Amino acid sequence: MVSAEEHPTDRLVHAVEQARAAAVADAAADLGEAAAATAVGAHLGSEVEDPGTLTHFFAAEQGGYRGWRWSVTLTGVPDGPVTVNEVVLLPGADAVVAPPWVPWQERIRPGDLGVGDLLPADPDDARIVPAYLESDDPAVEEVAVEVGLGRTRVLSRFGRESAAERWQDGPHGPAADMARHAPGRCGTCAFLLPLAGSLRGAFGVCGNEYAPADGAVVAVAFGCGAHSDVRIEPTPSIPEPVYDDGVDLEPVGTA
């Protein structure tokens, strides 16, 4: 019987050695009995989960678990025995733990795809839609809605806007250092190959093999020193020097 003066969790608080024995037994399953005794270190305190449940914490002393602790949860009811509910290793505040898991779809970055790699599009990717849906881009719809002939999926409005924003803010956008010092803009350059569809007025592909953006998508407000209208003034010729010895010469044929 539990006395009136004794709190229902008092027995659980005092059951430190029972909790330690449970932690040692759990450690022995992985480390062996000889190492298990030293793997469970000093008692670090306890925490009441509810009136009938309490968890004891012990320092984890095995290698590779700095800052971790053994967590042993005990359960007891009035007039009943104290039983072990759970034994587990938990990281403490200064524990060395693996970084949070990030799905591969969120980890991949532009340029990560290598030769032979496969990168499937997410079925719920908001950037693309089935081709039988209107894409809001007449130039795309000309080929996309051909049943059995066109592409099965095309860029959605969100997909096009996302690409446009990325290109506009990228290294071939108007804010690039090269664009700010360029003598002209790509929109007025003969080497610009405009894109088709709704992006035609804002972007094109550079077709100048000597330009830094050759073969890349450029904003019409981008520019470089290889603009088709660049002209370099020819160097003026320097006339031959004329020497004057101070002697007046009479005209030829005069007496």
Residue, then its C-alpha position, 0 to 999 in steps of 0.5 A: m500500500v502507498s502511504a497517504e504521505e507518499h506521492p504516487t510517483d515517489r516509488l518511480v523517482h527512487a527506482v534509479e537502480q532499476a532504471r540503470a539495470a534496464a539500460v545496461a541490459d539494453a546496451a548489452a544486446d549491442l555492446g556485450e555485457a563487459a562493455a555495457a556496464t561502462a556504457v551507462g554513465a551517471h544519473l542525469g535526473s528524471e522527468v515525470e511524464d504523468p502521475g504513473t509514468l516517469t523517465h530516468f536519464f543516464a549519460a551515454e559513455q560509449g564512443g560516438y555518442r557524445g552528448w547522448r543519454w539513456s532514457v528509461t521510462l518506468t511505469g507504476v500504479p498504486d499497489g503494483p510493481v514498478t515496470v520498465n516501459e521503454v529504454v532508448l538512446l536520445p540526443g541531448a542538447d549538445a549531442v552530435v546528430a545527423p542533419p535533418w533529412v531533406p528529400w532528394q527533390e529538395r536537395i538537388r540543385p541546377g548542375d547536379l545532373g550528370v551523364g547517365d543520371l535520371l531526374p523524373a519530374d514530380p507527378d504533382d509538379a506545378r510547372i507542367v500540365p497535361a498537353y490536352l489542357e490549354s497552356d495559355d500560350p498559343a504558340v505552344e498549343e499549336v503542337a501540344v494539343e495534337v492528340g497522339l502527336g504532340r507532347t504529353r505534358v507542357l509548361s504551365r503558366f506557373g512554369r513559364e513565369s518561374a523560368a522567366e523570373r530565374w532567367q531575369d535574375g540570372p547571370h544573363g539578366p539586366a542586373a549582371d555586371m556585363a549588362r550594366h557596362a554593355p554598349g547595347r542590349c540584346g533586344t537590339c542585337a542581330f545575333l539574338l534568336p527570339l524564343a517562341g510563344s509568350l516569352r518571345g518579347a522578353f528572352g532569346v538565345c544568343g547566336n554569337e559564337y564570340a559572345p560570353a552567352d553564346g547558346a544561352v538564354v538571355a534577357v532582351a535587356f542583357g548585353c555585352g561587348a559583342h553587340s552587332d552594332v558595336r563599331i570601333e573608329p579606325t586609328p587616324s593615320i599620322p602624316e609623314p613629317v615635313y622638314d623645313d631647312g629654312v631655304d626658299l626654293e624657287p619654282v621649277g622652270t623659272a629663270 
